[in-house]
Amino acid sequence: MKNFLSILLVALSTAAATPIAEPLSIVGSRALDSCPSGGTLPPGYLSPTLMVPISKKLPDIAFGGTKVPIITPNDFCTIFNLVVPPSAAGKTCTLEFLFPDYTETLAPYVYYGAGHFTFTGYAFGSGATEQTTYNNPPPSGPSPPSPPAVLSPGNAYIINVGGCAVTADMTEGLEVSGALCSTDTTFSFLESDDLACPIGFYVSIT
């Protein structure tokens, strides 16, 4: 089954090299070294430590980690893990999703549908593992109170803002995680912070 997922993800990534037929409207046309407003990363940002797809239709299959998250309507979601370091104690953590359009990034992605997404948070200190499945997710926890319902190319989105929930006496930091799902959109991308404009989930600490 891992081979099946690998083939699927490779196919999606290959297709992403050329914009799909009838994509959502491009918000802006910019040079490759330009990003949407708010779509750049500050020093000390956090990127995912593990990304794990899960499938509602294959609820007991563990797909393992991936570098290419996949979301499909009412089926595949991807869980994103991030680790907040002890140095963030007493500071504010901002979870963002950076989504440049095709002209703003060299990172390949496939995106089609109405663009409605949900983000489900899991308990602090827990996250997905290579063995995580749809039927065996991390423990439930707080979800962002009012995340954007629509994610579309050419934008930078703030998903949640709050205290970093880490204490200075922690030696290994605090793992936080959540799942991105959709009822109407197929979305697969290469999470990247070094291909012109960054794309994906990141946490900034202020």
Secondary structure, 3 states (H helix, E strand, C coil): CHHHHHHHHHHHHHHCCCCCCCCCCCCCCCCCCCCCCCCCCCCCCECCCEEEEEECCCCCCCCCCCCCCEECCCCEEEEEEEEECHHHCCCEEEEEEEECCCCCECCCEEEEECCEEEEEEECCCCCCCCCCECCECCCECCCCCCCCCECCCCEEEEEEEEECCCCCCCCCCEEEEEEEEECCEEEEECCECCCECCEEEEEEEC
